[in-house]
Amino acid sequence: MILAEFSKYLQNRKQEIVDGQTTAVKILCDWIRLVIYKNPKNHVDKIVHRELMLAENSAGEFLIVGKSESGRVLANALYNYAQSYEHYIMSRWLADKKPDDFTEK
């Protein structure tokens, strides 16, 4: 349920990953920030509010923290999903590339 909601958000921002503007983990941070800073309206929002915490510094670095053991499992699952999605997108992008595409001309 939570992965499905994050997946929709991630898929809507797929082009940003392909263009190199951001990473899937940064998109995960954006999604958590979006969910945490609004009033929880559904079960996903309530679970994220209860289980996860987001810490950021002025340099834009962030840390996703689980408030309990189940929160740590959720944070790990979301992080792993973000990484695997990014790897999938990049492998699809690389599929039609040739070694000559990466040499300077």
PyMOL CGO cylinders between C-alpha atoms (Angstrom):
from pymol import cmd
from pymol.cgo import CYLINDER

trace = [
    CYLINDER, 0.00, 0.00, 0.00, 2.72, 2.48, 0.98, 0.3, 1, 1, 1, 1, 1, 1,
    CYLINDER, 2.72, 2.48, 0.98, 5.10, 1.28, -1.73, 0.3, 1, 1, 1, 1, 1, 1,
    CYLINDER, 5.10, 1.28, -1.73, 2.27, 1.63, -4.26, 0.3, 1, 1, 1, 1, 1, 1,
    CYLINDER, 2.27, 1.63, -4.26, 1.72, 5.28, -3.29, 0.3, 1, 1, 1, 1, 1, 1,
    CYLINDER, 1.72, 5.28, -3.29, 5.43, 6.03, -3.43, 0.3, 1, 1, 1, 1, 1, 1,
    CYLINDER, 5.43, 6.03, -3.43, 5.69, 4.17, -6.73, 0.3, 1, 1, 1, 1, 1, 1,
    CYLINDER, 5.69, 4.17, -6.73, 3.05, 6.42, -8.32, 0.3, 1, 1, 1, 1, 1, 1,
    CYLINDER, 3.05, 6.42, -8.32, 4.90, 9.51, -7.13, 0.3, 1, 1, 1, 1, 1, 1,
    CYLINDER, 4.90, 9.51, -7.13, 8.21, 8.14, -8.38, 0.3, 1, 1, 1, 1, 1, 1,
    CYLINDER, 8.21, 8.14, -8.38, 6.83, 7.20, -11.78, 0.3, 1, 1, 1, 1, 1, 1,
    CYLINDER, 6.83, 7.20, -11.78, 5.42, 10.70, -12.24, 0.3, 1, 1, 1, 1, 1, 1,
    CYLINDER, 5.42, 10.70, -12.24, 8.95, 12.07, -11.79, 0.3, 1, 1, 1, 1, 1, 1,
    CYLINDER, 8.95, 12.07, -11.79, 10.72, 9.42, -13.89, 0.3, 1, 1, 1, 1, 1, 1,
    CYLINDER, 10.72, 9.42, -13.89, 11.94, 11.90, -16.51, 0.3, 1, 1, 1, 1, 1, 1,
    CYLINDER, 11.94, 11.90, -16.51, 13.85, 13.87, -13.87, 0.3, 1, 1, 1, 1, 1, 1,
    CYLINDER, 13.85, 13.87, -13.87, 15.90, 10.74, -13.12, 0.3, 1, 1, 1, 1, 1, 1,
    CYLINDER, 15.90, 10.74, -13.12, 16.55, 10.07, -16.80, 0.3, 1, 1, 1, 1, 1, 1,
    CYLINDER, 16.55, 10.07, -16.80, 17.61, 13.68, -17.36, 0.3, 1, 1, 1, 1, 1, 1,
    CYLINDER, 17.61, 13.68, -17.36, 20.00, 13.51, -14.40, 0.3, 1, 1, 1, 1, 1, 1,
    CYLINDER, 20.00, 13.51, -14.40, 18.23, 16.30, -12.51, 0.3, 1, 1, 1, 1, 1, 1,
    CYLINDER, 18.23, 16.30, -12.51, 17.68, 14.22, -9.39, 0.3, 1, 1, 1, 1, 1, 1,
    CYLINDER, 17.68, 14.22, -9.39, 17.93, 10.72, -7.96, 0.3, 1, 1, 1, 1, 1, 1,
    CYLINDER, 17.93, 10.72, -7.96, 15.25, 8.33, -6.80, 0.3, 1, 1, 1, 1, 1, 1,
    CYLINDER, 15.25, 8.33, -6.80, 16.45, 8.67, -3.21, 0.3, 1, 1, 1, 1, 1, 1,
    CYLINDER, 16.45, 8.67, -3.21, 16.02, 12.46, -3.35, 0.3, 1, 1, 1, 1, 1, 1,
    CYLINDER, 16.02, 12.46, -3.35, 12.54, 11.89, -4.77, 0.3, 1, 1, 1, 1, 1, 1,
    CYLINDER, 12.54, 11.89, -4.77, 11.89, 9.59, -1.80, 0.3, 1, 1, 1, 1, 1, 1,
    CYLINDER, 11.89, 9.59, -1.80, 12.91, 12.43, 0.52, 0.3, 1, 1, 1, 1, 1, 1,
    CYLINDER, 12.91, 12.43, 0.52, 10.57, 14.81, -1.33, 0.3, 1, 1, 1, 1, 1, 1,
    CYLINDER, 10.57, 14.81, -1.33, 7.70, 12.33, -1.04, 0.3, 1, 1, 1, 1, 1, 1,
    CYLINDER, 7.70, 12.33, -1.04, 8.24, 11.77, 2.68, 0.3, 1, 1, 1, 1, 1, 1,
    CYLINDER, 8.24, 11.77, 2.68, 8.48, 15.54, 3.23, 0.3, 1, 1, 1, 1, 1, 1,
    CYLINDER, 8.48, 15.54, 3.23, 5.25, 16.03, 1.28, 0.3, 1, 1, 1, 1, 1, 1,
    CYLINDER, 5.25, 16.03, 1.28, 3.41, 13.38, 3.31, 0.3, 1, 1, 1, 1, 1, 1,
    CYLINDER, 3.41, 13.38, 3.31, 4.78, 14.44, 6.70, 0.3, 1, 1, 1, 1, 1, 1,
    CYLINDER, 4.78, 14.44, 6.70, 4.05, 18.15, 6.27, 0.3, 1, 1, 1, 1, 1, 1,
    CYLINDER, 4.05, 18.15, 6.27, 0.38, 17.71, 5.40, 0.3, 1, 1, 1, 1, 1, 1,
    CYLINDER, 0.38, 17.71, 5.40, -2.51, 16.55, 7.54, 0.3, 1, 1, 1, 1, 1, 1,
    CYLINDER, -2.51, 16.55, 7.54, -2.86, 12.78, 7.27, 0.3, 1, 1, 1, 1, 1, 1,
    CYLINDER, -2.86, 12.78, 7.27, -5.97, 12.01, 5.22, 0.3, 1, 1, 1, 1, 1, 1,
    CYLINDER, -5.97, 12.01, 5.22, -5.60, 8.28, 4.52, 0.3, 1, 1, 1, 1, 1, 1,
    CYLINDER, -5.60, 8.28, 4.52, -3.95, 5.19, 5.96, 0.3, 1, 1, 1, 1, 1, 1,
    CYLINDER, -3.95, 5.19, 5.96, -0.70, 5.72, 4.04, 0.3, 1, 1, 1, 1, 1, 1,
    CYLINDER, -0.70, 5.72, 4.04, -0.31, 9.25, 5.41, 0.3, 1, 1, 1, 1, 1, 1,
    CYLINDER, -0.31, 9.25, 5.41, -1.09, 8.09, 8.95, 0.3, 1, 1, 1, 1, 1, 1,
    CYLINDER, -1.09, 8.09, 8.95, 1.43, 5.24, 8.80, 0.3, 1, 1, 1, 1, 1, 1,
    CYLINDER, 1.43, 5.24, 8.80, 4.18, 7.46, 7.39, 0.3, 1, 1, 1, 1, 1, 1,
    CYLINDER, 4.18, 7.46, 7.39, 3.46, 10.06, 10.10, 0.3, 1, 1, 1, 1, 1, 1,
    CYLINDER, 3.46, 10.06, 10.10, 3.60, 7.42, 12.81, 0.3, 1, 1, 1, 1, 1, 1,
    CYLINDER, 3.60, 7.42, 12.81, 6.60, 5.43, 11.55, 0.3, 1, 1, 1, 1, 1, 1,
    CYLINDER, 6.60, 5.43, 11.55, 9.02, 7.79, 9.76, 0.3, 1, 1, 1, 1, 1, 1,
    CYLINDER, 9.02, 7.79, 9.76, 10.89, 10.96, 10.55, 0.3, 1, 1, 1, 1, 1, 1,
    CYLINDER, 10.89, 10.96, 10.55, 12.90, 13.11, 8.15, 0.3, 1, 1, 1, 1, 1, 1,
    CYLINDER, 12.90, 13.11, 8.15, 15.92, 15.07, 9.30, 0.3, 1, 1, 1, 1, 1, 1,
    CYLINDER, 15.92, 15.07, 9.30, 17.53, 17.64, 6.98, 0.3, 1, 1, 1, 1, 1, 1,
    CYLINDER, 17.53, 17.64, 6.98, 20.40, 20.07, 7.31, 0.3, 1, 1, 1, 1, 1, 1,
    CYLINDER, 20.40, 20.07, 7.31, 21.02, 23.41, 5.63, 0.3, 1, 1, 1, 1, 1, 1,
    CYLINDER, 21.02, 23.41, 5.63, 23.19, 21.78, 2.96, 0.3, 1, 1, 1, 1, 1, 1,
    CYLINDER, 23.19, 21.78, 2.96, 20.22, 19.77, 1.70, 0.3, 1, 1, 1, 1, 1, 1,
    CYLINDER, 20.22, 19.77, 1.70, 21.45, 16.47, 3.10, 0.3, 1, 1, 1, 1, 1, 1,
    CYLINDER, 21.45, 16.47, 3.10, 18.80, 14.32, 4.70, 0.3, 1, 1, 1, 1, 1, 1,
    CYLINDER, 18.80, 14.32, 4.70, 18.31, 11.29, 6.87, 0.3, 1, 1, 1, 1, 1, 1,
    CYLINDER, 18.31, 11.29, 6.87, 15.22, 9.10, 6.93, 0.3, 1, 1, 1, 1, 1, 1,
    CYLINDER, 15.22, 9.10, 6.93, 14.71, 7.62, 10.38, 0.3, 1, 1, 1, 1, 1, 1,
    CYLINDER, 14.71, 7.62, 10.38, 12.28, 4.95, 11.50, 0.3, 1, 1, 1, 1, 1, 1,
    CYLINDER, 12.28, 4.95, 11.50, 10.63, 5.77, 14.82, 0.3, 1, 1, 1, 1, 1, 1,
    CYLINDER, 10.63, 5.77, 14.82, 10.26, 2.07, 15.67, 0.3, 1, 1, 1, 1, 1, 1,
    CYLINDER, 10.26, 2.07, 15.67, 11.43, -1.29, 14.36, 0.3, 1, 1, 1, 1, 1, 1,
    CYLINDER, 11.43, -1.29, 14.36, 8.56, -1.37, 11.85, 0.3, 1, 1, 1, 1, 1, 1,
    CYLINDER, 8.56, -1.37, 11.85, 9.48, 2.18, 10.83, 0.3, 1, 1, 1, 1, 1, 1,
    CYLINDER, 9.48, 2.18, 10.83, 13.05, 1.10, 10.18, 0.3, 1, 1, 1, 1, 1, 1,
    CYLINDER, 13.05, 1.10, 10.18, 11.78, -1.79, 8.05, 0.3, 1, 1, 1, 1, 1, 1,
    CYLINDER, 11.78, -1.79, 8.05, 9.54, 0.63, 6.13, 0.3, 1, 1, 1, 1, 1, 1,
    CYLINDER, 9.54, 0.63, 6.13, 12.37, 3.13, 5.60, 0.3, 1, 1, 1, 1, 1, 1,
    CYLINDER, 12.37, 3.13, 5.60, 14.63, 0.34, 4.37, 0.3, 1, 1, 1, 1, 1, 1,
    CYLINDER, 14.63, 0.34, 4.37, 11.95, -0.98, 2.00, 0.3, 1, 1, 1, 1, 1, 1,
    CYLINDER, 11.95, -0.98, 2.00, 11.29, 2.47, 0.55, 0.3, 1, 1, 1, 1, 1, 1,
    CYLINDER, 11.29, 2.47, 0.55, 15.01, 3.13, 0.13, 0.3, 1, 1, 1, 1, 1, 1,
    CYLINDER, 15.01, 3.13, 0.13, 15.59, -0.23, -1.55, 0.3, 1, 1, 1, 1, 1, 1,
    CYLINDER, 15.59, -0.23, -1.55, 12.61, 0.33, -3.84, 0.3, 1, 1, 1, 1, 1, 1,
    CYLINDER, 12.61, 0.33, -3.84, 13.90, 3.77, -4.84, 0.3, 1, 1, 1, 1, 1, 1,
    CYLINDER, 13.90, 3.77, -4.84, 17.34, 2.35, -5.61, 0.3, 1, 1, 1, 1, 1, 1,
    CYLINDER, 17.34, 2.35, -5.61, 15.97, -0.58, -7.62, 0.3, 1, 1, 1, 1, 1, 1,
    CYLINDER, 15.97, -0.58, -7.62, 13.66, 1.71, -9.60, 0.3, 1, 1, 1, 1, 1, 1,
    CYLINDER, 13.66, 1.71, -9.60, 16.54, 4.02, -10.47, 0.3, 1, 1, 1, 1, 1, 1,
    CYLINDER, 16.54, 4.02, -10.47, 18.68, 1.06, -11.54, 0.3, 1, 1, 1, 1, 1, 1,
    CYLINDER, 18.68, 1.06, -11.54, 15.80, -0.23, -13.68, 0.3, 1, 1, 1, 1, 1, 1,
    CYLINDER, 15.80, -0.23, -13.68, 15.32, 3.17, -15.37, 0.3, 1, 1, 1, 1, 1, 1,
    CYLINDER, 15.32, 3.17, -15.37, 19.02, 3.55, -16.06, 0.3, 1, 1, 1, 1, 1, 1,
    CYLINDER, 19.02, 3.55, -16.06, 19.37, -0.01, -17.41, 0.3, 1, 1, 1, 1, 1, 1,
    CYLINDER, 19.37, -0.01, -17.41, 16.48, 0.69, -19.79, 0.3, 1, 1, 1, 1, 1, 1,
    CYLINDER, 16.48, 0.69, -19.79, 18.17, 3.92, -20.84, 0.3, 1, 1, 1, 1, 1, 1,
    CYLINDER, 18.17, 3.92, -20.84, 21.47, 2.11, -21.43, 0.3, 1, 1, 1, 1, 1, 1,
    CYLINDER, 21.47, 2.11, -21.43, 19.87, -0.74, -23.40, 0.3, 1, 1, 1, 1, 1, 1,
    CYLINDER, 19.87, -0.74, -23.40, 20.14, 0.98, -26.78, 0.3, 1, 1, 1, 1, 1, 1,
    CYLINDER, 20.14, 0.98, -26.78, 23.48, 2.71, -26.18, 0.3, 1, 1, 1, 1, 1, 1,
    CYLINDER, 23.48, 2.71, -26.18, 26.77, 1.66, -27.73, 0.3, 1, 1, 1, 1, 1, 1,
    CYLINDER, 26.77, 1.66, -27.73, 30.26, 2.20, -26.32, 0.3, 1, 1, 1, 1, 1, 1,
    CYLINDER, 30.26, 2.20, -26.32, 30.91, 4.85, -28.96, 0.3, 1, 1, 1, 1, 1, 1,
    CYLINDER, 30.91, 4.85, -28.96, 28.05, 6.92, -27.57, 0.3, 1, 1, 1, 1, 1, 1,
    CYLINDER, 28.05, 6.92, -27.57, 30.21, 7.66, -24.52, 0.3, 1, 1, 1, 1, 1, 1,
    CYLINDER, 30.21, 7.66, -24.52, 33.43, 8.75, -26.21, 0.3, 1, 1, 1, 1, 1, 1,
    CYLINDER, 33.43, 8.75, -26.21, 34.32, 12.34, -26.85, 0.3, 1, 1, 1, 1, 1, 1,
    CYLINDER, 34.32, 12.34, -26.85, 34.34, 13.36, -30.46, 0.3, 1, 1, 1, 1, 1, 1,
]
cmd.load_cgo(trace, "trace")
